[in-house]
């Protein structure tokens, strides 16, 4: 049987083929290997043929990172389903699940959560955030936090205790957070979303993300023989600071 012509190969290359090939390149070789030229070479087509689907590499990377985040969100949603009515258990299951995923999907973690601005994933919105209602990972994290806010009396610092330089940014995040929770179907009294609440949430995320990033890139300051215990201790500290049990 004759081999398909180059034109025929172009016709059978689909968006699914492109994304699957991009994901394979990401996993096997890292974010920098995901280029239109490399994908075209793997598919046996010309690079210009890819422009039927994506206007640029940034466009493709943006779709690829959304695929990764969607898969991560679905994976975490399955893990927390058993804790539907227990906000703290959900939140800490998400934290543990995110860490486990990051350590076993290091290339995807790098693309989505650790790509420096202006390089890999430099398109607008290239780094996953907690604040977008349409961001699967951010949504599941904030929904668990919302359940805690709605059902627990937390230890939250007074507004006066929040550094003055941060207050404008945190105030803006208050409105965004209320909008995200409302769109996600979580009813939280606006009075519970105080300046101190957003301050605690940002601190919580920064410490979780920072710890996981150090682990993923092997940059923890000293060798740790029991890294799981270190992470569990961090979760216990965070829970104690806001007056809940880490579980």
Secondary structure, DSSP 8 states (H G I E B T S, - for coil): -----HHHHHHH--HHHHHHHHHHHHHHH-GGG--HHHHHHHHTS-GGGGGGT-SSHHHHHHHHHHHHHHHHHHHHHHHHGGGTT-HHHHHHHHHHHHHHHHHH-HHHHHHHHS--TTSTT-STT-S--SS-TT-HHHHHHHHHHHHHHHH-------GGGS-GGGHHHHHHHHHHHHHHHHHTT----GGGS-HHHHHHHHHHHHHHHHHHHHHHTT--SS--S-HHHHHHHHHHHHHHHHT----
